[in-house]
Amino acid sequence: MGQQVLVLNATYEPINVCSLQRAVVLVLKNKAEVLERAARQLRSAAASHVHPLVIRLITYVRVPRNEKRRISRRAVFARDGYVCQYCGIGSHLTVDHVIPRSRGGGSGWDNVVTSCAPCNIRKADRMPDEVGMIPANAPKPPPPDVFISVAAPRQPTSWAAYLRA
């Protein structure tokens, strides 16, 4: 059971990705309903069950706002489309603090961007206007589905209707 299932909140907002096993348990305990299912079924010695691809929780679960979600390199890369925000190259990626930490910049969503290693080295601990390196997109908290793409880089087509375009 190594497959992933998209989990939607009661409001149909995508909130997580879980294992197939966890999804089946949620459905069997009547904590979730199946919205999308695979053609095949899951079978045990005594019964057969639907093979969920997308489930929706029955009760609403409060999810922390994006600003509070933990920042990771993978989430920053996904938010920025896996390209350097200074030159547009997609290899040797690192995370850069737009306002350097040595100059009082924080490590929040509004101050980190994806940068290739050469641009990060060239910018060093200087301000963007001092070097003429302004990020292509202003850093900001990512949309919720960025965390879905980090958890499941390859998404089944059945998820498309529930994720933003």
C-alpha positions in Angstrom: 0.0 0.0 0.0 2.6 2.6 -1.0 0.2 4.9 -2.8 -0.8 8.4 -1.8 -4.3 9.8 -1.4 -5.3 13.5 -1.5 -7.1 14.6 1.7 -9.6 17.5 1.5 -11.1 19.3 4.4 -14.9 19.3 4.9 -14.9 22.5 2.8 -13.2 20.7 -0.1 -9.9 22.6 0.5 -6.9 20.4 -0.1 -5.0 20.0 3.2 -2.8 17.0 3.0 -1.6 13.8 1.4 -1.8 10.6 3.2 -1.0 6.9 2.6 -3.5 4.6 1.1 -3.6 2.6 4.3 -4.4 5.8 6.4 -7.1 6.8 3.9 -8.8 3.4 4.1 -8.8 3.6 8.0 -10.3 7.1 7.9 -13.1 5.9 5.5 -13.8 2.7 7.6 -14.0 4.8 10.8 -16.5 7.1 9.0 -14.2 10.1 9.5 -13.9 10.6 5.7 -15.8 9.9 2.5 -14.4 8.8 -0.8 -14.8 11.4 -3.6 -12.6 9.7 -6.3 -11.9 6.0 -6.5 -9.7 3.8 -8.6 -11.3 1.1 -10.9 -9.7 -1.7 -8.9 -10.7 -2.6 -5.4 -8.8 -3.5 -2.2 -9.5 -7.0 -1.0 -9.0 -8.8 2.3 -9.8 -12.3 3.2 -13.3 -11.4 4.3 -14.3 -8.3 2.3 -13.5 -5.9 -0.5 -13.3 -2.1 -0.2 -13.1 0.9 -2.6 -9.6 2.1 -3.6 -9.6 5.8 -2.7 -7.7 8.4 -4.7 -9.3 11.5 -3.1 -11.1 11.6 0.3 -13.0 14.4 2.1 -13.0 14.7 5.9 -16.5 14.6 7.4 -15.8 17.3 10.0 -13.9 20.5 9.5 -10.3 20.6 10.7 -8.6 23.9 11.5 -5.4 24.1 9.5 -2.7 26.7 10.4 -2.4 29.6 8.0 0.4 29.4 5.4 2.4 32.1 7.3 2.6 29.7 10.3 3.5 26.6 8.2 7.1 25.4 8.5 9.4 26.7 5.9 11.5 24.0 4.1 13.9 24.2 1.2 11.6 22.0 -0.9 8.6 24.3 -0.1 10.5 27.4 -1.1 11.7 25.7 -4.3 8.1 24.6 -5.2 6.7 28.1 -4.4 9.3 29.7 -6.8 8.8 27.1 -9.6 12.2 25.4 -9.1 14.1 28.3 -10.7 16.5 31.0 -9.5 14.6 34.2 -8.8 17.6 36.2 -9.9 18.7 34.6 -13.2 16.0 32.0 -14.0 18.3 29.0 -14.0 16.9 25.7 -12.6 20.0 24.0 -11.3 22.3 24.1 -8.2 19.5 25.6 -6.2 19.8 27.1 -2.7 17.8 29.4 -0.5 18.7 33.0 -0.3 17.6 35.6 2.3 16.6 38.7 0.3 17.5 40.9 3.2 20.6 39.1 4.7 20.3 37.8 8.2 23.4 39.7 9.0 21.5 42.9 8.2 18.4 42.1 10.3 16.5 40.0 7.8 14.3 37.2 9.0 13.8 33.6 7.8 10.1 34.0 7.1 8.2 33.4 3.8 8.5 37.1 3.0 12.3 37.1 3.0 13.5 33.8 1.4 13.7 33.0 -2.3 15.1 30.3 -4.5 18.6 31.2 -5.8 21.2 29.3 -7.8 24.5 28.9 -6.0 26.4 31.4 -8.3 23.8 34.1 -7.7 23.7 33.4 -4.0 27.5 33.7 -3.8 27.5 36.9 -5.9 24.8 38.5 -3.7 26.6 37.4 -0.5 25.5 39.5 2.4 24.5 42.6 0.5 21.1 44.1 0.0 19.4 43.5 -3.4 19.6 47.1 -4.6 23.4 47.3 -3.7 24.1 44.5 -6.2 21.3 45.1 -8.7 19.8 41.7 -8.0 16.0 42.1 -7.4 14.0 38.8 -7.2 11.7 38.2 -10.2 8.8 37.5 -7.8 8.4 39.1 -4.5 8.7 36.5 -1.7 5.3 35.8 0.0 3.6 32.8 1.7 2.8 30.1 -0.8 -0.7 28.9 -1.7 -1.8 25.8 0.3 -1.4 23.4 -2.6 2.4 24.0 -2.7 2.6 21.7 0.3 0.6 19.1 -1.6 3.1 19.3 -4.5 6.0 19.0 -2.0 4.4 15.9 -0.4 3.5 14.3 -3.8 5.6 15.6 -6.6 3.8 13.3 -9.1 0.1 13.9 -8.8 -2.6 11.6 -10.3 -4.9 13.3 -12.9 -7.8 12.6 -10.5 -6.5 15.2 -8.2 -6.5 18.0 -10.7 -10.1 19.0 -10.2 -9.4 19.6 -6.5 -6.2 21.6 -6.8 -5.8 25.1 -8.2 -5.0 25.4 -11.9 
